[in-house]
Amino acid sequence: MAGTGKAHLRDTDDVVLRVEDLTVRFPAGRGRSVQAVSGISLDARVRETVGLVGESGCGKSTTGRAILQLPPPTSGSVRFDGTELTALRGERLRRTRTRLQMIFQDPISSLNPRRTVRDIVAEGLRIWHREGGPAARRRVDEVLDAVGLDPRLVGDRRPHELSGGQCQRVCIARALVLEPAVVLCDEPVSALDVSVQAQILNLLEEMKQRYGLTLLFVAHDLAVVKRVSDRIVVMYLGKICEVASPDVLFARPAHPYTALLLRSIPELDDGSPAPARTSGELPSALDPPSGCRFRTRCPRAADVCARTEPQLRQTGPDQYVACHFPQDAPADGPTAGRSRP
Amino acid sequence: MRSDEPAPLLAVENLATSFSTPRGVLRAVDGVSFTLAPSEALGVVGESGSGKSVLVRTVMNILPRQAQVAAESRILFEGQEVRDRRGAAARHFWGAEVAMVFQDPMTSLNPVRTIGRQLTEPMRHHLGLSRRAADTRAAELLAEVGISEPVRRLSQYPHELSGGMRQRVMIGIALSCSPKLLIADEPTTALDVTVQKEILDLLARLRTELRMAMILISHDLAVVSGRTDRTMVMYAGRVAEIGPTAELFRHTRHPYTAALLRSTPRIDQPSHTPLEVIAGGAPDLVHPPPGCRFAPRCRQARPRCQQEDPALADEPGHRYACFYPVGTEAGDRALAENLADGRTGAGLDLTPVRTDRSTLDGAVN
C-alpha cells in the first residue's frame, strides 16, 4: 500500500532518527486486524523537537512506541544513528535502546511505588553496570539536581510522598541518567496542572539544551506542542496530514484537518461565533475510508479524494501537506510568499 | 447580595467542607460564598486541590462519608436551604432540579445497562412517565444532544459509543428532567479538542434554549472564558477572584489569576516562548499558611499578606481577595518594592536565577 509520501524527509548529516513506511497492525478479533499506523515516515535531527499531534486514535502514541520497538512495528524501517532498530533483537536491541528513552503521561503510575527515588533513577545504571557504587550514586544525584530535585531532600522518598510535578521530574531524571540521544515524551504534561505543566515544559527545554537531546513530543494539546516543537507532524487515522514548522503551521494550516483542529482550540476572550461545524465522528480504524481518510469529515472533499490517496508534497518553505485541495495561504499571513516545489 | 441583581437561583454562603485525615483536618473548601442567577453561566477555575470539585459536590450532596460540612454553611436554592431537605423532597431536588455531568463519560455510565434504560430511569422515577412515553422522550433527547439514529442507540451499550457520544448521552440524562441548574465538572477534559468544541457548543445551545443555569468547572481558563457570564477563580479552598468573565480576563486583579494566565501556553505566541512558572507548590490544606494563602508564591506579597487574611474586596461586580491587586497603584508599588529588595514580603526570592530551580517546593509533603 502506498505510504503518505516522503517529500518531507531530510538528507542532512544531522538526522539522528529516520523512520520510513512504519506500519503497526493489531489483531482486532474475528480474524480482523486494525492498522493503527499506516505507512508513516518521519525524521528528526539532532537537538530537534518533533511534535506529533492528533486526536485519540490517530496513532501518534503507537508511532512513538513502534519507533522504540515497544512493540516492534509490523513493517517499516527505523534507523537510529546508523543502526536499523527493526533488525535488532534481544540484548543488542535493549543495549541500543538505552539511548532512546521515554517519559510517560501519568508520572505517578509509571514509578514503582515501593522504590525510593534514588533506586528508581539508578535502576538503568545498575542493569547496564555502567558505573557502580559511589560513582553511580554521584551520577544519580547529579541528574536529580539537574531536574530540579534536591537529592538530599527527595532521594530516599517514595513516589507517593511527591507531587505529580515532582514525580514527572523523577521520570525525566530516570530517562536522562543513561545519557540518551532521543527521548520520546508521550503526553508528558497532560496529567499536570497548568502551573506545573509550565515548570515541566521549561525543564524539558532546558534539559534538551543541556544534554543535546532530540525529543519526540507526542501530545494532543496544540498550544503545548507549538511551544516546544521545531517541527510538527499532524496525524489523522494512522496517516500524516501535514508536516510544518510550528509558526507556519499555526499561521496558515494547509490541510483542512489541521485547520479544523486549530479552529477547535478554545481561546481566551473568545467571543467570536462558532465556525461551521465539521460533521461526523472519527471513522473506525477497522474500516478506514478509501483514498484520503479525512474525506468523510472534510468540507472540501471531492470525487478524487475517495479514489486517490493524497501524497505528502511541499507547499511552502518547511510545509508539506497530503491533500488534493490544500487551503491557500491567506495574503495577510506572516510569511505571504510561497515557493512552488 | 446587591439589590440590582435578580433573586438568585442558588446562593452559597460561607460554605466550608473538610475531611478528617490522619494528619489532621483538611479544609478543602474554606468559606466560599457566591450566587448564581437563573439561566446564568458561572465558570469555576482552579488547579487540583483548589476545592472546585468539592464545592460542587457539596452542593450536589455527593460527598464521601468522611466529609464534614460546617454547620454555618448555607446552600439556598430558590431561597430554600437544600440541606434541610429529606426523603422524597431531597431525591426530587437532586434528581430533577439540579443535574450534574462528570468528567469521565465512560465510568459515569453503567456499562451493563442500555443507553435507553439509563436515559429513561430518571424520567420514569421523577416525572412518572410510562415506559413508552419515556422511550419516546429519550429518543428526542438523544436527537437534541446531536446523536444520529437515536432510536437505534437506545438499545446500545456505553462501550458501543465513542467518548464524545457518551458525553452527549450523559448530557441527555442530565437534561432529561429539565433541571434548573446543570453542574458540569470538567465535562470535556477527557475528550479530543474537536469533540470538546462540539460539546461546549451543545451545552451553550441547550442552556439558551432551556434557560437553564450552569456551573462549568474547568482547569482550562480558555474553556471558561468563552462560555460563561461570570468566572470564579479558586485557590486553596477559597475564592481568589470572581467577576464578569470578560472583565475578569481583561482586568485581572488577583496575582494568582494573572500568574495562571501567564503560565498557560497560548497558540497566539510564537513557538519556544518560555513559560512563566508560578514558584512553589499548592499549600498544605491541613496547615495552610497564615494570611493570604497565595502569599508564599506571590510576586507582589508584602509583609502584611502573611499576617492578615484578605477578604473579597467589594468592588461592584468584580471582586478579589488581595491587598495589592494587579494593575492597581498598590499592586504596582508592592511589586516594585519586592523587585528592588530581590525578595517578596513573604520571603520568595525574586532574583532571576534558573527559573525552574525555584519551583522545587520546599514543602515536600
Interface residues (C-beta under 8 A of the other chain):
Chain A: E55 S56 G148 L149 D150 L153 V154 R157 E161 L162 S163 G164 G165 Q166 D193 V194 S195 V196 Q197 A198 Q199 L201 N202 L203 E205 E206 H220 D221 L222 A223 V224 K226 R227 V228 S229 D230 S245 P246 D247 F250 L260 L261 L262 R263 S264 I265 P266 E267 L268 D269 D270 G271 A274 R277 T278 E281 L282
Chain B: E47 S48 S162 G163 G164 M165 D192 V193 T194 V195 Q196 K197 E198 L200 D201 H219 D220 L221 A222 V223 S225 G226 R227 A246 F249 R250 A259 L260 L261 S263 T264 P265 R266 I267 D268 Q269 P270 S271 H272 T273 P274 L275 E276 V277 I278 G281 A282 R354 T355 D356 R357 T359 L360 D361 V364 N365
